[in-house]
């Protein structure tokens, strides 16, 4: 059995697709691409697909991950192209690698988010960010199926900064077209702290309330590097393992080829 790990996106209007909607679209793509899927046992077999930490409905993403199990070996890049062609534009398969290590979900410990705040000036966003970062705790509330839950949104945030939109270095937009960009790095903790929780925190500490809903996009997710403060590529260990295996195989083949022995 071969395992392939895929990175995919949710762009444009398809950011409003739910996780269940994506599952159905992806399983149709598997059938169209004639992928030799492995299936579970039992009365209702289903394709062996493992989804990892899907983004909330309504948020865009450049870094969603899943893993599939195959009954026959396939080239990961060729498989990526076939699946990408079988999915609607906006749900794009951008990367594929053969799984050579364990624990993909364990390597998704943090996310990088971009929040576009239309109608908010850079100066107001900057003041709110400073107030949020200066606070030891920022309690927010979220409605869950078990009722309203209160938790700290500050402790999970490792980075939060405000920037101007691209092409607006001097802040010369009119008030009507004011816009600020927030870049946010959040650890995956329990309970999960989502971008909308951070927005609730900014409203609590600085009364920052965008006049329209923020456009939220996940830019990356992976293992949080404590030393550098960055979020690393979760597929990198698999690529390194594949490269190492290929190098070893090539060296072995060269050493055992006819005519390479020492007289």
WOUR-V403843 format. One record per pair of residues at least 12 apart in sequence whose C-alpha atoms are under 10 Angstrom apart, sorted by the first residue. I is the first residue (numbers start at 1). J is the second residue. Records with the same first field share a line. If there is no record, write none. Layout:
# WOUR-V403843
I->J / J
This chain:
# WOUR-V403843
1->37 / 38 / 69 / 70 / 71 / 72 / 73
2->37 / 38 / 68 / 69 / 70 / 71 / 72 / 73 / 74 / 98 / 99 / 100
3->37 / 38 / 48 / 49 / 67 / 68 / 69 / 70 / 71 / 72 / 73 / 74 / 76 / 97 / 98 / 99 / 100
4->49 / 66 / 67 / 68 / 69 / 70 / 73 / 74 / 75 / 76 / 79 / 80 / 96 / 97 / 98 / 99 / 100 / 238
5->49 / 50 / 51 / 65 / 66 / 67 / 68 / 69 / 76 / 80 / 95 / 96 / 97 / 98 / 99 / 100 / 104 / 235 / 238
6->51 / 63 / 64 / 65 / 66 / 67 / 68 / 76 / 77 / 79 / 80 / 93 / 94 / 95 / 96 / 97 / 98 / 99 / 235
7->62 / 63 / 64 / 65 / 66 / 67 / 80 / 92 / 93 / 94 / 95 / 96 / 97 / 234 / 235
8->61 / 62 / 63 / 64 / 65 / 66 / 80 / 84 / 90 / 91 / 92 / 93 / 94 / 95 / 96
9->60 / 61 / 62 / 63 / 64 / 65 / 89 / 90 / 91 / 92 / 93 / 94 / 218 / 219
10->22 / 55 / 57 / 58 / 59 / 60 / 61 / 62 / 63 / 64 / 89 / 90 / 91 / 92 / 93 / 217 / 218
11->59 / 60 / 61 / 62 / 89 / 90 / 91 / 92 / 217
12->58 / 59 / 60 / 61 / 89 / 90 / 91
13->58 / 59 / 60 / 89 / 90
14->57 / 58 / 59 / 60 / 61 / 88 / 89 / 90 / 91
15->55 / 56 / 57 / 58 / 59 / 60 / 61 / 90 / 91 / 216 / 217
16->56 / 57 / 58 / 59 / 60
17->56 / 57 / 58 / 59 / 60 / 91
18->54 / 55 / 56 / 57 / 58 / 59
19->51 / 54 / 55 / 56 / 57
20->57
22->87 / 91
23->49 / 51
25->86 / 87 / 88 / 91
26->49 / 83 / 84 / 86 / 87 / 88 / 91
27->46 / 47 / 49 / 87
28->83 / 86 / 87
29->82 / 83 / 84 / 85 / 86 / 87 / 88
30->47 / 68 / 79 / 82 / 83 / 86 / 87
31->83 / 86
32->82 / 83 / 85 / 86 / 87
33->79 / 80 / 81 / 82 / 83 / 84 / 85 / 86 / 87
34->79 / 82 / 83
35->68 / 69 / 70 / 71 / 72 / 74 / 79 / 82 / 83
36->69 / 70 / 71 / 72 / 73 / 74
37->49 / 68 / 69 / 70 / 71 / 72
38->68 / 69 / 70 / 71 / 72
39->69 / 70 / 71
47->68 / 69 / 70
48->67 / 68 / 69 / 70
49->66 / 67 / 68 / 69 / 70
50->65 / 66 / 67 / 68 / 69 / 104 / 105
51->64 / 65 / 66 / 67 / 68 / 104 / 105
52->64 / 65 / 66 / 67 / 104 / 105 / 106 / 108
53->65 / 66 / 105 / 108 / 109 / 188 / 221
54->66
55->194 / 217 / 218
56->194 / 195
58->215 / 216 / 217
59->113 / 115 / 195 / 214 / 215 / 216 / 217 / 218
60->90 / 113 / 114 / 215 / 216 / 217 / 218 / 219
61->90 / 91 / 112 / 113 / 114 / 216 / 217 / 218 / 219 / 220 / 221
62->91 / 92 / 93 / 94 / 113 / 217 / 218 / 219 / 220 / 221
63->93 / 94 / 95 / 111 / 112 / 217 / 218 / 219 / 220 / 221 / 222 / 233
64->93 / 94 / 218 / 219 / 220 / 221
65->93 / 95 / 96 / 104 / 105 / 108 / 221 / 222 / 234 / 235
66->96 / 104 / 105
67->96 / 97 / 98 / 99 / 104 / 105
68->98 / 99
69->99
73->98
74->98
75->96 / 97 / 98
76->95 / 96 / 97 / 98 / 99
77->94 / 95 / 96 / 97 / 98
78->96
79->93 / 96 / 97
80->92 / 93 / 94 / 95 / 96 / 97
81->93 / 94 / 95 / 96
95->235
96->235 / 239
97->235 / 236 / 238 / 239 / 242
98->235 / 238 / 239 / 241 / 242
99->235 / 237 / 238 / 239 / 241 / 242
100->235 / 237 / 238 / 239 / 240 / 241 / 242 / 245
101->235 / 237 / 238 / 239 / 240 / 241 / 242
102->237 / 238
103->234
104->222 / 223 / 234 / 235 / 237 / 238
105->222 / 223 / 234
106->222 / 223 / 234
107->221 / 222 / 223 / 224 / 231 / 232 / 233 / 234 / 235 / 237
108->187 / 188 / 220 / 221 / 222 / 223 / 224 / 231 / 232 / 233 / 234
109->186 / 187 / 188 / 189 / 221 / 222 / 223 / 224 / 225 / 231 / 232 / 234
110->156 / 157 / 158 / 185 / 186 / 187 / 188 / 189 / 220 / 221 / 222 / 223 / 224 / 225 / 230 / 231 / 232
111->157 / 184 / 185 / 186 / 187 / 188 / 194 / 218 / 219 / 220 / 221 / 222 / 223 / 224 / 230 / 231 / 232
112->159 / 160 / 183 / 184 / 185 / 186 / 187 / 195 / 217 / 218 / 219 / 220 / 221 / 222 / 230 / 231
113->160 / 182 / 183 / 184 / 185 / 186 / 194 / 195 / 216 / 217 / 218 / 219 / 220 / 221
114->160 / 162 / 181 / 182 / 183 / 184 / 185 / 195 / 214 / 215 / 216 / 217 / 218 / 219 / 220
115->162 / 180 / 181 / 182 / 183 / 184 / 195 / 196 / 199 / 213 / 214 / 215 / 216 / 217 / 218
116->162 / 163 / 164 / 165 / 179 / 180 / 181 / 182 / 183 / 210 / 213 / 214 / 215 / 216 / 217
117->165 / 178 / 179 / 180 / 181 / 182 / 209 / 210 / 211 / 212 / 213 / 214 / 215 / 216
118->176 / 177 / 178 / 179 / 180 / 181 / 210 / 211 / 212 / 213 / 214 / 215
119->174 / 175 / 176 / 177 / 178 / 179 / 180 / 209 / 210 / 211 / 212 / 213 / 214
120->175 / 176 / 177 / 178 / 179 / 180 / 181 / 208 / 209 / 210 / 211 / 212
121->163 / 164 / 171 / 173 / 174 / 175 / 176 / 177 / 178 / 179 / 180 / 181 / 210
122->162 / 163 / 164 / 165 / 171 / 178 / 179 / 180 / 181 / 182
123->162 / 163 / 164 / 171 / 180
124->162 / 180 / 206 / 207 / 208
125->161 / 162 / 163 / 164 / 179 / 180 / 181 / 182 / 202 / 206 / 208 / 209 / 210
126->160 / 161 / 162 / 163 / 180 / 181 / 182
127->162 / 202 / 206 / 208
128->161 / 162 / 199 / 201 / 202 / 203 / 204 / 205 / 206 / 207 / 208
129->159 / 160 / 161 / 162 / 182 / 201 / 202 / 205 / 206 / 208
130->160 / 161 / 162 / 202 / 205 / 206
131->201 / 202 / 204 / 205 / 206
132->153 / 154 / 157 / 160 / 198 / 201 / 202 / 203 / 204 / 205 / 206
133->154 / 155 / 157 / 158 / 159 / 160 / 161 / 202 / 205
134->154 / 205
135->154 / 155 / 205
136->152 / 154 / 155
137->151 / 152 / 153 / 154 / 155 / 201
138->151 / 152 / 153 / 154 / 155 / 197 / 198 / 200 / 201 / 202 / 204 / 205
139->151 / 152 / 153 / 154 / 197 / 198 / 200 / 201 / 204 / 205
140->152 / 153 / 154 / 193 / 197 / 198 / 199 / 200 / 201 / 202 / 203 / 204
141->153 / 197 / 200 / 201
142->196 / 197 / 200
149->191
150->191
151->190 / 191 / 192 / 193 / 197
152->191 / 193 / 197 / 198 / 201
153->186 / 191 / 192 / 193 / 194 / 195 / 196 / 197 / 198 / 199 / 200 / 201 / 202
154->186 / 193 / 197 / 198 / 201
155->186 / 187 / 189 / 193
156->185 / 186 / 187 / 188 / 189 / 190 / 191 / 192 / 193 / 194 / 198
157->184 / 185 / 186 / 187 / 188 / 193 / 194 / 195 / 198
158->184 / 185 / 186 / 187 / 224 / 226 / 229 / 230
159->183 / 184 / 185 / 186 / 187 / 229 / 230
160->182 / 183 / 184 / 185 / 186 / 198
161->181 / 182 / 183 / 184 / 185
162->180 / 181 / 182 / 183 / 184
163->179 / 180 / 181 / 182 / 183
164->178 / 179 / 180 / 181 / 182
165->178 / 179 / 180 / 181 / 182
166->181
179->210
180->210
181->214 / 215 / 216
182->214 / 216
183->217 / 218 / 219
184->198 / 218 / 219
185->218 / 219 / 220 / 221 / 224 / 229 / 230 / 231
186->198 / 221 / 224 / 231
187->221 / 222 / 223 / 224 / 231
188->221 / 222 / 223 / 224
195->214 / 216 / 217 / 218
196->213 / 214 / 216
199->214
220->232 / 233 / 234
221->233 / 234
222->234 / 235 / 236
